[in-house]
Amino acid sequence: MSSYDKDVECPIFIWNGINKKGIKVNGEQQGKAINEVKSELRRQGISITKISKKPAPLFSFNQSVTALDIALISRQIATMLNAGVPLVQSLQLIAKSNQKVNLRKLLIVLEHQVASGTPLSQSLRQFPRQFDDLYCELVEAGEKSGCLDVIYERISTYKEKSEQLKSKIKKALFYPAAVLIVALIVTMLLLILVIPQFQEIFIGFGATLPTFTLFVLNLSDLIQKYWLSILGSNTLLLLIFIKSHRSNANVRNKTDRLMLHIPIIGAILKKAAVARFARTLATTSAAGITLVDSLISAAGASGNYVYRQAVLDMRDQVIAGLPVNDAMRATGCFPDMVSQMVMIGEESGHLEGMLTKVADIYEQQVDDAVDALTSLLEPMIMVVLGIVVGGLIIAMYLPIFQLGSVVG
């Protein structure tokens, strides 16, 4: 077992004792077992009075292995393999330098299995949450062709592009949600805390209040009485939706369809799906995976039910003998430019290169669309909040203005 294996696997023990000078001391010591720690401390001249295993923290931040971590280690493996470093040594070096405990453990397991003769692709399949079927298939193709360094270069590029695209999509979805949440919070605070103060003033007016003011006052009363029920029911509905989305394929499919029809956001999601499809198909084709199998991987990577079904329909038509570009047109989901570029790629024998260009074009379009959305929503936040706050203020001051005109 190497030194960094010990750092990962051995627990930590908390101890109290007395040193050679009779002074009480305490500390932490790592070891395989409590007897090993006691022996080590005795060699240091410490008489143990109390020792116990350090409990695991209730919350462990930044320890889960994320898709971004996999993209990072894929790039590191590609760099080392291209530099001529053997695979086992590459895994060992990356594990030794990694700060995440869980990721380090994962790399150590892979290193040990590869060192014992297990193919890397077979070892990766033991961790489906971290390495999906596409990743394992690409590695297997690299092992069979003897070009694992080339394949890992493509894998790392694919993973990096994929994570960049995911980040852009999350950014595009976050801003509209942020606008709605901020507007809702501000409105609730005004209705619960500010409006009731005006209501006490209006009671002494003894005059008929404007319709808009009455509407706001009634809304404030309603929120004050039932805010807990409203908050609880909305939270419950949200939790039910989240659980249903995770466990029910029909809910996920309907949500995917609905998302594509949202103004602006839908267009971004469509471009992202095309980019994912093209990037995945280009990567798998370059790795030597058959077109039929590549289309299955591209369908899963598209990230949306509508496009997933469209790509699977394409696969069926390709099996039946139809060219990819004709099968793509038949789905009605892909722009004409994409099908035309694929047609050129098929006719010239450079389908992989054309698909890569399609992916680059649509990833850039997603990037530009997200930047434009961000620029648009920043002033929109101010406008929405201005309308909400301004409307409530006008509703409260209308009776005061009317009273001033009557006095005048």
Helices and strands as residue ranges (DSSP letters): H 3-9, E 12-18, E 24-30, H 34-43, E 47-53, H 67-82, H 87-97, H 101-115, H 120-124, H 133-145, H 148-189, I 190-194, H 195-203, H 211-247, H 249-259, H 265-286, H 291-301, H 305-319, H 324-331, H 336-348, H 351-407
